[in-house]
Amino acid sequence: MTRAWARELAGWIAAAAVSLITAATVAASGRAELMFRDGDSLIVAMVARSLHSAEKLDWAMSSVLFLPESAGFAALDAALPLGVNGLFAVSGALNLLALYGAIRLVAGRSRPGSAPVAWSLIALAAFGALAMTETSPSRDALELASLQLTTTYYSATVVAVILAVGIMRRMLDRRARGVGLAVALGAVALVSTLTNPLFAVWATVPLTFVLSVAALLDAGRRVRILTSSAILVGATGLGFLARIPFAAWIANTGAGYAQPELWLESITYYGGLLADRLSTAPGVLASPMTLALVALAVVRTVRAPDVGSRLVAVIAWMMPLLVVVGAIALGTHAARYLQPVVFAPLLALVAAPRVVTLPVRLRRGAAAAAGALLLVGGCLSIPRLAGAAQQSDSDLACITEWVDASGRIGAGQFWTVRLPKLHLDDPSQLVQVDHRLNGYAWLVNRTDFEVGEVSFLVEDSQTVQWDLPESAVPDRVIDCGRYSILDFGAASLPLGPAHS
């Protein structure tokens, strides 16, 4: 028992090191734009800050509510004396550590001849290697592993999907009734669907499909399999019902994202993203890694020693297939919907985590050497990650200092105003608007619009040309590098009606 606990603890320590190495590498690349500055990526931090301020909450969210992510970020903010970028950096590393925990659950219990801790670490290291090949600052690039390091792009849902697979495996492996596992599966499915309907697409649909086939082929376990499937489907349905009280916060249900008639355009779009990915050396390196994992999943499906192992192996290749086909069939145009393509194949490594046949002394020596390298790498990565989080931004500092000192209310468009708004002492000093000065109620607290008017505008290269009255001429323009502030002085610009 003591030895087993020691192995698990060593696994978590090594996983923390892998997480730090990966987070530091990604944060030092162009992907730092998504971790620290992207307009979409800031929503969780903005909600967490709103919770701490005790202001009235009237948020206009997308179809995703980000409940676990916001709660986790708010807890980190309360516990750690760090700036917002420092919290983003810590969140990135913790998201990877949570991924390890979910993969470890999928790997199953330790038993003679198995090495679930070692193979879980290998799976996390493979995922980290994929993330480290991704260097584009674009949110639309087909660089999906590094999205796990952000607070916004469904990191909690990724972990929840893998947890659901792990719980399902444990339920099928157990001979006795697993009431606790059934409750855990129901809770994961309910909360995950409540916060993000994509859970139903990524987890419920593929698992239900695979379990339905398994029930037809395995008469001896049919009742157990169908019961597990019913719990998953039922909890997912309850999760959708639980979204009803949050209807006022959901500015877009997501139904409009499904446009089946655009399936051909969807193929062209995703094909273009794949071509762009393969046009870079890191992309050429990462693609064979993913294909190798998918191939391993197929082999593990054929050679699976038990029903639990077969479930994991099938899901490792079936989930990406169903998600890609579904995304195209629905005519979607968003790379982030395809994240199962990079995280599901990892499960092939833990479907049957057998001990590698090597001399015991050699195996222990290799493990000790790998552990020492990881610890050194993890320790060296801490200052590197901190440095990436503390990178100065004089343009951002210029605009936040000016707005803080002005004591006035201004406005800006979505992609321009998000970052300065988050870093202000009082975020309500910057109102999110469209180019006609109508309130833009998207991923923002709608209480901001109650001011009714503003006296300056913030713009940058992403700002759409303003459509203002001819009489609206700024008294002066303040240059803040990539930002400009159009200061109208004593004049006021009225805000139009809000829309999403």
C-alpha positions as CSV (number, residue, x, y, z in Angstrom):
1,M,0.0,0.0,0.0
2,T,2.8,2.4,0.9
3,R,4.6,1.6,-2.3
4,A,1.4,2.3,-4.3
5,W,0.9,5.7,-2.7
6,A,4.6,6.5,-3.4
7,R,4.1,5.7,-7.1
8,E,1.0,7.9,-7.3
9,L,2.7,10.8,-5.5
10,A,5.7,10.5,-7.8
11,G,3.3,10.5,-10.8
12,W,1.7,13.7,-9.7
13,I,5.0,15.4,-9.1
14,A,6.3,14.3,-12.5
15,A,3.0,15.5,-14.1
16,A,3.4,18.9,-12.4
17,A,6.9,19.1,-13.9
18,V,5.6,18.2,-17.4
19,S,2.9,20.8,-17.0
20,L,5.3,23.5,-16.1
21,I,7.7,22.7,-18.9
22,T,4.8,22.7,-21.4
23,A,3.2,25.9,-20.1
24,A,6.5,27.8,-20.1
25,T,7.3,26.7,-23.6
26,V,3.9,27.7,-25.0
27,A,3.8,31.0,-23.0
28,A,7.2,31.9,-24.6
29,S,5.8,31.4,-28.1
30,G,3.4,33.2,-30.3
31,R,0.6,31.2,-28.5
32,A,1.1,33.6,-25.6
33,E,-1.4,35.9,-27.4
34,L,-4.1,33.4,-26.6
35,M,-3.0,32.8,-23.0
36,F,-2.7,36.4,-22.0
37,R,-4.2,38.9,-24.4
38,D,-6.8,37.4,-26.8
39,G,-10.2,39.1,-26.5
40,D,-12.1,35.8,-26.1
41,S,-9.5,34.3,-23.7
42,L,-10.2,37.0,-21.1
43,I,-13.8,36.3,-20.3
44,V,-13.1,33.9,-17.3
45,A,-10.9,36.5,-15.6
46,M,-13.5,39.2,-16.2
47,V,-16.3,37.1,-14.7
48,A,-14.0,36.2,-11.7
49,R,-13.2,39.8,-11.1
50,S,-16.9,40.7,-11.3
51,L,-17.6,38.0,-8.7
52,H,-15.0,39.5,-6.3
53,S,-16.3,43.0,-6.8
54,A,-19.8,42.1,-5.6
55,E,-21.3,44.2,-8.4
56,K,-24.6,43.3,-10.0
57,L,-24.2,40.3,-12.3
58,D,-26.0,40.6,-15.7
59,W,-23.6,38.9,-18.0
60,A,-24.2,38.3,-21.7
61,M,-22.5,34.9,-22.3
62,S,-22.2,32.7,-25.4
63,S,-23.7,29.2,-25.3
64,V,-20.8,28.4,-22.9
65,L,-21.2,29.6,-19.3
66,F,-17.6,28.8,-18.1
67,L,-18.8,28.0,-14.6
68,P,-16.0,25.6,-13.5
69,E,-13.4,27.8,-15.2
70,S,-14.7,31.0,-13.5
71,A,-15.0,29.4,-10.1
72,G,-11.4,28.0,-10.4
73,F,-10.0,31.3,-11.5
74,A,-11.8,33.2,-8.8
75,A,-10.4,30.8,-6.2
76,L,-6.8,31.2,-7.6
77,D,-7.3,35.0,-7.5
78,A,-8.3,34.9,-3.9
79,A,-5.5,32.5,-2.9
80,L,-2.5,33.8,-4.8
81,P,-1.0,37.3,-4.7
82,L,-0.5,37.5,-8.5
83,G,-1.5,39.8,-11.3
84,V,-3.9,38.6,-13.9
85,N,-1.2,37.4,-16.2
86,G,0.4,35.4,-13.4
87,L,-3.0,33.8,-12.7
88,F,-3.3,32.9,-16.4
89,A,0.1,31.2,-16.3
90,V,-0.8,29.2,-13.2
91,S,-4.1,28.3,-14.7
92,G,-2.4,26.9,-17.8
93,A,-0.2,24.6,-15.8
94,L,-3.1,23.5,-13.6
95,N,-5.2,22.7,-16.6
96,L,-2.5,20.3,-17.8
97,L,-2.2,18.8,-14.3
98,A,-6.0,18.3,-14.2
99,L,-5.7,16.6,-17.6
100,Y,-3.2,14.2,-16.1
101,G,-5.6,13.4,-13.3
102,A,-8.3,12.5,-15.8
103,I,-6.0,10.4,-17.9
104,R,-4.9,8.6,-14.7
105,L,-8.5,7.7,-14.0
106,V,-8.9,6.3,-17.5
107,A,-5.7,4.2,-17.0
108,G,-7.5,2.1,-14.3
109,R,-6.4,0.6,-11.0
110,S,-2.9,-0.6,-10.4
111,R,-2.6,-4.3,-10.7
112,P,0.2,-6.9,-11.2
113,G,1.7,-6.4,-14.7
114,S,0.3,-2.9,-15.2
115,A,1.9,0.5,-15.0
116,P,-1.0,3.0,-15.2
117,V,1.0,5.9,-13.6
118,A,3.9,5.6,-16.1
119,W,1.6,5.4,-19.1
120,S,-0.5,8.3,-17.9
121,L,2.7,10.4,-17.7
122,I,3.7,9.3,-21.1
123,A,0.2,10.3,-22.4
124,L,0.6,13.7,-20.7
125,A,4.1,14.1,-22.1
126,A,2.8,13.3,-25.6
127,F,0.1,15.9,-25.2
128,G,2.6,18.4,-24.0
129,A,4.9,17.7,-27.0
130,L,1.9,18.4,-29.3
131,A,1.2,21.7,-27.5
132,M,4.8,22.7,-27.8
133,T,4.8,22.4,-31.6
134,E,2.0,25.1,-31.7
135,T,3.3,28.6,-32.1
136,S,0.7,30.5,-34.1
137,P,-1.0,33.6,-32.4
138,S,-4.2,32.8,-34.2
139,R,-7.2,31.5,-32.4
140,D,-8.4,30.0,-35.7
141,A,-5.3,27.9,-36.4
142,L,-5.5,24.1,-36.3
143,E,-3.3,24.1,-33.2
144,L,-5.6,22.4,-30.7
145,A,-3.5,21.0,-27.8
146,S,-2.3,24.4,-26.6
147,L,-5.9,25.6,-26.2
148,Q,-5.9,23.5,-23.0
149,L,-3.6,26.1,-21.5
150,T,-6.2,28.9,-21.9
151,T,-9.0,29.6,-19.4
152,T,-11.6,30.0,-22.1
153,Y,-11.3,27.4,-24.9
154,Y,-13.1,24.6,-23.1
155,S,-10.3,23.3,-20.8
156,A,-12.8,22.1,-18.2
157,T,-14.9,20.3,-20.8
158,V,-11.8,18.5,-22.1
159,V,-11.0,17.2,-18.6
160,A,-14.7,16.3,-18.1
161,V,-14.9,14.3,-21.3
162,I,-11.8,12.2,-20.3
163,L,-13.2,11.9,-16.7
164,A,-16.5,10.5,-18.2
165,V,-14.5,7.9,-20.2
166,G,-12.5,6.9,-17.1
167,I,-15.6,6.6,-14.8
168,M,-17.3,4.5,-17.5
169,R,-14.3,2.2,-17.7
170,R,-14.3,1.7,-13.9
171,M,-18.0,1.0,-13.9
172,L,-17.5,-1.7,-16.6
173,D,-14.5,-3.2,-14.8
174,R,-16.2,-3.5,-11.4
175,R,-17.9,-6.7,-10.6
176,A,-20.0,-5.3,-7.8
177,R,-22.4,-2.4,-8.1
178,G,-20.6,1.0,-8.2
179,V,-23.2,3.4,-6.9
180,G,-20.5,6.0,-6.2
181,L,-19.2,5.8,-9.8
182,A,-22.7,6.1,-11.1
183,V,-23.2,9.3,-9.1
184,A,-19.9,10.6,-10.2
185,L,-20.7,10.0,-13.9
186,G,-24.1,11.7,-13.5
187,A,-22.5,14.7,-11.8
188,V,-19.8,15.1,-14.4
189,A,-22.3,14.9,-17.3
190,L,-24.8,17.2,-15.7
191,V,-22.4,20.0,-14.7
192,S,-20.4,19.7,-17.9
193,T,-23.5,20.0,-20.1
194,L,-24.9,22.8,-18.0
195,T,-21.7,24.9,-18.5
196,N,-21.0,23.7,-22.1
197,P,-23.3,21.8,-24.5
198,L,-20.3,20.6,-26.4
199,F,-19.9,17.9,-23.8
200,A,-22.9,16.2,-25.3
201,V,-21.2,16.2,-28.7
202,W,-17.8,15.2,-27.6
203,A,-18.7,12.7,-24.9
204,T,-22.3,11.7,-24.7
205,V,-22.9,10.9,-28.4
206,P,-19.6,8.9,-29.0
207,L,-19.9,7.0,-25.7
208,T,-23.5,6.2,-26.3
209,F,-22.8,5.0,-29.8
210,V,-19.9,2.8,-28.7
211,L,-21.8,1.4,-25.7
212,S,-24.8,0.6,-27.8
213,V,-22.7,-1.5,-30.1
214,A,-21.0,-3.1,-27.1
215,A,-24.4,-4.0,-25.6
216,L,-25.3,-5.8,-28.8
217,L,-22.1,-7.8,-28.8
218,D,-21.7,-8.6,-25.0
219,A,-24.9,-10.2,-23.7
220,G,-23.3,-11.0,-20.4
221,R,-22.7,-7.3,-19.6
222,R,-25.6,-5.9,-21.5
223,V,-27.5,-4.7,-18.4
224,R,-24.4,-3.0,-16.9
225,I,-23.5,-1.4,-20.2
226,L,-27.0,-0.1,-20.9
227,T,-27.4,1.2,-17.3
228,S,-24.1,3.2,-17.7
229,S,-25.3,4.6,-21.0
230,A,-28.7,5.5,-19.5
231,I,-27.0,7.4,-16.6
232,L,-24.9,9.4,-19.1
233,V,-27.7,10.3,-21.4
234,G,-30.1,11.1,-18.5
235,A,-27.6,13.3,-16.8
236,T,-26.8,15.1,-20.0
237,G,-30.5,15.8,-20.5
238,L,-30.7,17.1,-17.0
239,G,-27.8,19.3,-17.7
240,F,-29.7,20.9,-20.6
241,L,-32.7,21.5,-18.3
242,A,-30.4,23.1,-15.7
243,R,-29.4,25.7,-18.3
244,I,-33.0,27.1,-18.2
245,P,-32.4,29.3,-15.1
246,F,-29.4,30.8,-16.9
247,A,-31.3,31.7,-20.0
248,A,-31.0,35.4,-19.3
249,W,-27.2,35.1,-19.4
250,I,-27.1,33.0,-22.6
251,A,-27.0,35.6,-25.4
252,N,-26.5,32.9,-28.1
253,T,-27.8,29.3,-27.6
254,G,-25.5,28.0,-30.3
255,A,-28.3,26.8,-32.5
256,G,-27.3,29.3,-35.2
257,Y,-23.8,27.7,-35.4
258,A,-25.3,24.6,-37.0
259,Q,-25.7,25.3,-40.8
260,P,-25.8,21.8,-42.5
261,E,-26.2,23.4,-45.9
262,L,-22.7,24.8,-45.6
263,W,-21.0,21.3,-45.2
264,L,-19.0,21.8,-48.4
265,E,-17.7,25.1,-47.2
266,S,-16.9,23.5,-43.9
267,I,-14.7,20.9,-45.6
268,T,-12.9,23.6,-47.5
269,Y,-12.4,25.6,-44.3
270,Y,-11.0,22.7,-42.2
271,G,-9.0,21.5,-45.2
272,G,-7.4,24.9,-45.5
273,L,-6.5,24.9,-41.8
274,L,-4.9,21.5,-42.1
275,A,-2.9,22.6,-45.1
276,D,-1.7,25.6,-43.2
277,R,-0.7,23.4,-40.3
278,L,1.2,21.0,-42.6
279,S,3.0,23.9,-44.2
280,T,5.1,24.3,-41.0
281,A,7.9,22.1,-39.7
282,P,6.3,21.7,-36.3
283,G,3.0,20.8,-37.9
284,V,4.7,18.1,-40.1
285,L,6.2,16.7,-36.8
286,A,2.9,16.8,-34.9
287,S,0.6,15.2,-37.5
288,P,2.4,11.8,-37.6
289,M,2.3,11.7,-33.8
290,T,-1.4,12.1,-33.8
291,L,-1.8,9.5,-36.6
292,A,0.4,7.1,-34.8
293,L,-1.8,7.4,-31.7
294,V,-4.9,6.7,-33.7
295,A,-3.3,3.7,-35.3
296,L,-2.3,2.4,-31.9
297,A,-5.9,2.9,-30.7
298,V,-7.1,0.7,-33.6
299,V,-4.6,-2.0,-32.7
300,R,-5.5,-1.8,-29.0
301,T,-9.2,-2.2,-30.0
302,V,-8.4,-5.5,-31.7
303,R,-6.2,-6.8,-28.9
304,A,-8.0,-5.5,-25.9
305,P,-7.9,-7.9,-23.0
306,D,-11.2,-6.8,-21.4
307,V,-14.3,-4.7,-22.0
308,G,-12.9,-1.7,-20.2
309,S,-9.8,-1.6,-22.2
310,R,-11.7,-2.0,-25.4
311,L,-14.0,0.9,-24.5
312,V,-11.1,3.2,-24.0
313,A,-9.3,2.0,-27.2
314,V,-12.4,2.4,-29.4
315,I,-13.2,5.9,-28.0
316,A,-9.6,6.9,-28.7
317,W,-10.2,6.7,-32.5
318,M,-14.0,6.8,-32.7
319,M,-14.4,10.1,-30.8
320,P,-12.2,12.1,-33.2
321,L,-13.9,10.5,-36.2
322,L,-17.4,11.3,-35.0
323,V,-16.5,14.8,-34.0
324,V,-14.9,15.7,-37.3
325,V,-17.7,14.1,-39.3
326,G,-20.3,15.9,-37.1
327,A,-18.5,19.3,-37.3
328,I,-18.5,19.1,-41.1
329,A,-22.1,17.8,-41.4
330,L,-23.2,20.7,-39.3
331,G,-21.3,23.2,-41.4
332,T,-19.3,24.6,-38.6
333,H,-16.3,26.9,-39.0
334,A,-14.3,26.8,-35.8
335,A,-11.1,24.9,-35.2
336,R,-11.7,24.7,-31.4
337,Y,-14.6,22.3,-32.0
338,L,-12.2,19.7,-33.1
339,Q,-10.1,19.4,-29.9
340,P,-11.0,15.7,-29.5
341,V,-8.7,15.1,-32.5
342,V,-5.7,15.8,-30.2
343,F,-6.8,14.6,-26.8
344,A,-8.9,11.5,-27.5
345,P,-6.1,9.5,-29.2
346,L,-3.9,9.9,-26.0
347,L,-6.3,7.4,-24.4
348,A,-4.8,4.6,-26.6
349,L,-1.7,4.8,-24.4
350,V,-3.6,4.0,-21.3
351,A,-6.2,1.5,-22.7
352,A,-4.0,-1.4,-21.6
353,P,-1.1,0.1,-19.6
354,R,1.1,-3.0,-19.3
355,V,4.5,-3.0,-17.8
356,V,7.3,-2.9,-20.4
357,T,9.3,-6.0,-20.4
358,L,12.8,-4.8,-19.4
359,P,15.2,-5.9,-16.6
360,V,14.0,-4.4,-13.3
361,R,17.2,-2.6,-12.7
362,L,17.2,-1.0,-16.1
363,R,13.5,0.0,-15.8
364,R,14.1,1.6,-12.4
365,G,17.2,3.4,-13.6
366,A,15.4,4.8,-16.6
367,A,12.5,5.9,-14.4
368,A,14.9,7.6,-12.0
369,A,16.8,9.4,-14.8
370,A,13.5,10.6,-16.4
371,G,12.2,11.8,-13.1
372,A,15.4,13.7,-12.3
373,L,15.3,15.4,-15.8
374,L,11.7,16.3,-15.3
375,L,12.3,17.8,-11.9
376,V,15.2,19.9,-13.2
377,G,13.2,20.9,-16.3
378,G,10.2,21.8,-14.1
379,C,12.2,24.0,-11.8
380,L,13.9,25.8,-14.6
381,S,10.5,26.4,-16.3
382,I,9.1,28.3,-13.3
383,P,11.2,31.5,-13.9
384,R,10.6,31.1,-17.7
385,L,6.9,31.0,-17.2
386,A,7.0,33.9,-14.7
387,G,9.0,35.9,-17.2
388,A,6.4,35.3,-20.0
389,A,3.6,36.4,-17.7
390,Q,5.5,39.5,-16.6
391,Q,6.4,40.7,-20.1
392,S,6.0,44.4,-20.2
393,D,3.4,46.0,-22.5
394,S,4.0,49.8,-22.6
395,D,1.1,50.4,-24.9
396,L,-1.3,48.7,-22.6
397,A,0.2,50.5,-19.6
398,C,-0.2,53.8,-21.4
399,I,-3.9,53.4,-22.0
400,T,-4.8,51.9,-18.6
401,E,-2.9,54.7,-16.8
402,W,-4.7,57.4,-18.9
403,V,-8.1,55.9,-18.4
404,D,-7.6,55.3,-14.6
405,A,-6.4,58.9,-14.2
406,S,-9.2,60.4,-16.2
407,G,-12.0,59.2,-13.9
408,R,-14.3,59.2,-17.0
409,I,-16.2,56.6,-19.1
410,G,-15.1,55.7,-22.6
411,A,-15.8,53.0,-25.1
412,G,-14.2,50.7,-27.6
413,Q,-15.0,47.8,-29.9
414,F,-14.8,44.1,-28.8
415,W,-11.3,43.1,-30.1
416,T,-9.8,46.5,-29.1
417,V,-11.3,47.1,-25.7
418,R,-11.2,43.7,-24.0
419,L,-7.6,43.7,-22.8
420,P,-7.5,47.3,-21.5
421,K,-10.8,46.8,-19.8
422,L,-9.6,43.8,-17.9
423,H,-6.5,45.6,-16.6
424,L,-8.2,48.8,-15.4
425,D,-8.7,49.5,-11.8
426,D,-12.4,49.9,-12.6
427,P,-13.3,47.9,-15.7
428,S,-16.7,49.7,-16.1
429,Q,-14.7,52.7,-17.3
430,L,-14.6,51.1,-20.7
431,V,-17.9,50.2,-22.4
432,Q,-18.0,47.6,-25.2
433,V,-19.7,49.0,-28.3
434,D,-20.0,48.5,-32.0
435,H,-18.8,51.0,-34.6
436,R,-22.1,52.9,-34.3
437,L,-21.8,53.2,-30.5
438,N,-24.5,50.7,-29.8
439,G,-23.8,48.6,-26.8
440,Y,-22.3,45.2,-27.8
441,A,-23.6,42.8,-25.2
442,W,-21.3,39.8,-25.9
443,L,-19.2,38.3,-23.1
444,V,-19.6,41.3,-20.9
445,N,-21.6,42.6,-17.9
446,R,-24.6,44.4,-19.3
447,T,-24.6,46.8,-16.3
448,D,-21.8,48.7,-18.2
449,F,-24.4,50.1,-20.6
450,E,-26.3,51.9,-17.8
451,V,-24.0,54.9,-18.1
452,G,-25.8,56.0,-21.3
453,E,-22.9,58.1,-22.7
454,V,-19.1,58.2,-23.0
455,S,-16.6,61.0,-23.6
456,F,-13.7,59.2,-25.3
457,L,-13.1,56.3,-27.6
458,V,-10.3,53.7,-27.8
459,E,-9.2,52.3,-31.1
460,D,-6.4,50.2,-32.7
461,S,-5.8,48.4,-36.0
462,Q,-8.7,46.0,-35.3
463,T,-11.2,48.8,-34.9
464,V,-13.9,49.1,-37.6
465,Q,-14.2,52.6,-38.9
466,W,-16.4,54.6,-36.6
467,D,-19.8,55.8,-37.8
468,L,-20.3,59.0,-35.7
469,P,-22.3,62.2,-36.1
470,E,-20.5,64.9,-38.1
471,S,-20.5,67.1,-35.0
472,A,-18.5,64.5,-33.1
473,V,-14.9,65.7,-33.5
474,P,-12.3,64.8,-30.8
475,D,-10.5,67.6,-29.0
476,R,-7.3,65.6,-29.2
477,V,-5.9,62.2,-30.0
478,I,-3.6,60.5,-27.4
479,D,-1.0,58.2,-28.9
480,C,-0.5,55.0,-26.9
481,G,1.5,53.0,-29.5
482,R,-0.8,50.4,-31.0
483,Y,-3.8,52.2,-29.3
484,S,-5.2,55.7,-29.8
485,I,-7.6,57.5,-27.5
486,L,-10.0,59.9,-29.2
487,D,-10.8,62.4,-26.4
488,F,-14.0,64.4,-26.9
489,G,-13.4,66.4,-23.7
490,A,-16.5,67.9,-22.3
491,A,-18.7,66.6,-25.1
492,S,-20.6,63.4,-24.6
493,L,-21.4,60.6,-27.1
494,P,-24.7,58.9,-26.4
495,L,-24.8,55.1,-26.5
496,G,-27.3,53.3,-28.6
497,P,-29.4,50.2,-27.7
498,A,-27.4,47.1,-26.7
499,H,-27.4,44.0,-28.9
500,S,-25.5,40.7,-29.0
